[in-house]
Amino acid sequence: MKTIVVTGAAQGVGLATASLLAKRDYRVILLDLQPVDEHVDRLRGAGAQVAGLSGDVSSEPFVQQLAHWIAREYGAADGLVNNAGISLIAPAEETTAAQWQRVMNINLFGPFLLCRYLGAQMLARRQGSIVNVASVAGLAGVSHRSAYNSSKHGLIGLTKTLAAEWGGRGVRVNAVCPGWIKTEMDVADQGSGAYSDADIVNRVPMARFAKGEDVAEAIAFLTDGDRSGFINGVSLPVDGGWVADASWDSLRMRTRG
Ligand SMILES: NC(=O)c1ccc[n+]([C@@H]2O[C@H](COP(=O)([O-])OP(=O)(O)OC[C@H]3O[C@@H](n4cnc5c(N)ncnc54)[C@H](O)[C@@H]3O)[C@@H](O)[C@H]2O)c1
């Protein structure tokens, strides 16, 4: 049985991914700042092999402890999904240094730490698959998200670099780039009045939000060496066509008939 660590697994995309991978017979380690016990119990009740851990992905001592625990229990993880992340919506000229650093710490430094410590164990076994959860905000600019967008662009840069550095030693590193998803993150962002459902739905060629499950399926594909074994270093949009579409809004709306 393959062991995979999913960060940010208490809700949203992380929980959808952990649940799907558990169903596909992975042993899943759910990791989050928030408690995950309830989800671990439910998945175990359904027959899955899962474990839960609470901790901060941007804490090097925590990630080192996690790596020691994994080495002791399983030798190494076979997979890692760097999904934990936070949003920040603020004009660039009002973003504070502390806000910028916090976003970078969680969205970029955290994934680096997990790649560094769990990746080293994967390299020793010459096998592994890492999927980083970036965003369409890692592929193009979106106003009022300078820290978030920079962190996601950086995460795609990290993905490509590790793919180049580790591919020859059996460790693949890819990213998914979701469009807007109906999760707690979206509810909080919309709560600040930054945008509406209609803004998003009108912008997406497929005329809907992503679901956590859409993203989880793409992650599961990239994780599985039998299905994606020669895919390395890609940043896969899971966005209903958002980044492919340079149409102006009224033209897009006309295509909907
Ligand atoms: N929701 C969207 O529209 C959207 C779009 C594109 C990309 N994404 C990305 O997808 C990922 C998941 O987003 P989501 O919408 O499910 O978010 P969410 O806020 O619903 O869930 C994120 C989870 O990460 C956890 N987390 C936050 N900081 C952490 C830390 N330091 N250590 C450990 N866990 C931490 C939270 O507790 C939470 O459970 C994020 O990386 C996000 O940037 C989201």
The ligand as an SDF file (V2000), in Angstrom:
LIG
                    3D

 44 48  0  0  0  0  0  0  0  0999 V2000
  -10.6750   28.0280   -3.2480 N   0  0  0  0  0  0  0  0  0  0  0  0
  -10.2200   28.4460   -4.4040 C   0  0  0  0  0  0  0  0  0  0  0  0
  -10.9330   29.1270   -5.1620 O   0  0  0  0  0  0  0  0  0  0  0  0
   -8.8210   28.0780   -4.8630 C   0  0  0  0  0  0  0  0  0  0  0  0
   -8.4870   28.3250   -6.1980 C   0  0  0  0  0  0  0  0  0  0  0  0
   -7.2160   27.9810   -6.6440 C   0  0  0  0  0  0  0  0  0  0  0  0
   -6.3060   27.4110   -5.7740 C   0  0  0  0  0  0  0  0  0  0  0  0
   -6.6520   27.1860   -4.4820 N   0  0  0  0  0  0  0  0  0  0  0  0
   -5.6460   26.5850   -3.6100 C   0  0  0  0  0  0  0  0  0  0  0  0
   -6.0880   25.3060   -3.2240 O   0  0  0  0  0  0  0  0  0  0  0  0
   -5.5680   24.9880   -1.9190 C   0  0  0  0  0  0  0  0  0  0  0  0
   -6.7200   24.5730   -1.0070 C   0  0  0  0  0  0  0  0  0  0  0  0
   -7.6330   25.6290   -0.9890 O   0  0  0  0  0  0  0  0  0  0  0  0
   -9.0840   25.4960   -0.3370 P   0  0  0  0  0  0  0  0  0  0  0  0
   -9.9630   26.3580   -1.1500 O   0  0  0  0  0  0  0  0  0  0  0  0
   -9.4220   24.0770   -0.0790 O   0  0  0  0  0  0  0  0  0  0  0  0
   -8.7680   26.2770    1.0200 O   0  0  0  0  0  0  0  0  0  0  0  0
   -9.4000   26.1550    2.4850 P   0  0  0  0  0  0  0  0  0  0  0  0
   -9.0990   27.4450    3.1490 O   0  0  0  0  0  0  0  0  0  0  0  0
  -10.8100   25.6990    2.4170 O   0  0  0  0  0  0  0  0  0  0  0  0
   -8.5090   24.9920    3.1280 O   0  0  0  0  0  0  0  0  0  0  0  0
   -7.1400   25.1860    3.3670 C   0  0  0  0  0  0  0  0  0  0  0  0
   -6.7240   24.2820    4.4990 C   0  0  0  0  0  0  0  0  0  0  0  0
   -5.3130   24.5200    4.7290 O   0  0  0  0  0  0  0  0  0  0  0  0
   -5.1150   24.5780    6.1380 C   0  0  0  0  0  0  0  0  0  0  0  0
   -3.9300   25.3720    6.4530 N   0  0  0  0  0  0  0  0  0  0  0  0
   -3.7930   26.7190    6.3190 C   0  0  0  0  0  0  0  0  0  0  0  0
   -2.5720   27.0950    6.7520 N   0  0  0  0  0  0  0  0  0  0  0  0
   -1.9370   25.9750    7.1560 C   0  0  0  0  0  0  0  0  0  0  0  0
   -0.6550   25.7260    7.7150 C   0  0  0  0  0  0  0  0  0  0  0  0
    0.2140   26.7180    7.9430 N   0  0  0  0  0  0  0  0  0  0  0  0
   -0.3090   24.4500    7.9990 N   0  0  0  0  0  0  0  0  0  0  0  0
   -1.1960   23.4350    7.7970 C   0  0  0  0  0  0  0  0  0  0  0  0
   -2.4200   23.6170    7.2860 N   0  0  0  0  0  0  0  0  0  0  0  0
   -2.7900   24.8670    6.9610 C   0  0  0  0  0  0  0  0  0  0  0  0
   -6.3880   25.2070    6.6860 C   0  0  0  0  0  0  0  0  0  0  0  0
   -6.5540   24.9330    8.0620 O   0  0  0  0  0  0  0  0  0  0  0  0
   -7.4600   24.5690    5.8020 C   0  0  0  0  0  0  0  0  0  0  0  0
   -7.9410   23.3710    6.3570 O   0  0  0  0  0  0  0  0  0  0  0  0
   -4.8310   26.2450   -1.4390 C   0  0  0  0  0  0  0  0  0  0  0  0
   -3.4480   26.0900   -1.6800 O   0  0  0  0  0  0  0  0  0  0  0  0
   -5.4120   27.3340   -2.3150 C   0  0  0  0  0  0  0  0  0  0  0  0
   -4.5210   28.4110   -2.4820 O   0  0  0  0  0  0  0  0  0  0  0  0
   -7.8960   27.5000   -4.0080 C   0  0  0  0  0  0  0  0  0  0  0  0
  1  2  1  0
  2  3  2  0
  2  4  1  0
  4  5  1  0
  4 44  2  0
  5  6  2  0
  6  7  1  0
  7  8  2  0
  8  9  1  0
  8 44  1  0
  9 10  1  0
  9 42  1  0
 10 11  1  0
 11 12  1  0
 11 40  1  0
 12 13  1  0
 13 14  1  0
 14 15  2  0
 14 16  1  0
 14 17  1  0
 17 18  1  0
 18 19  2  0
 18 20  1  0
 18 21  1  0
 21 22  1  0
 22 23  1  0
 23 24  1  0
 23 38  1  0
 24 25  1  0
 25 26  1  0
 25 36  1  0
 26 27  1  0
 26 35  1  0
 27 28  2  0
 28 29  1  0
 29 30  1  0
 29 35  2  0
 30 31  1  0
 30 32  2  0
 32 33  1  0
 33 34  2  0
 34 35  1  0
 36 37  1  0
 36 38  1  0
 38 39  1  0
 40 41  1  0
 40 42  1  0
 42 43  1  0
M  CHG  2   8   1  16  -1
M  END
$$$$
